[in-house]
């Protein structure tokens, strides 16, 4: 899953981005999520390779 920060914790994004708190999903800042959602339609398959 790709998601923004937890509700009410957007202000912590600069700190939280340095920790793995997502249990396997990908977290981006809420501002980045707004941009992401403007570029990608809901339901679009996403292939993430590491």
Order of alpha helices (4+ residues) and beta strands (2+ residues): beta-alpha-beta-alpha
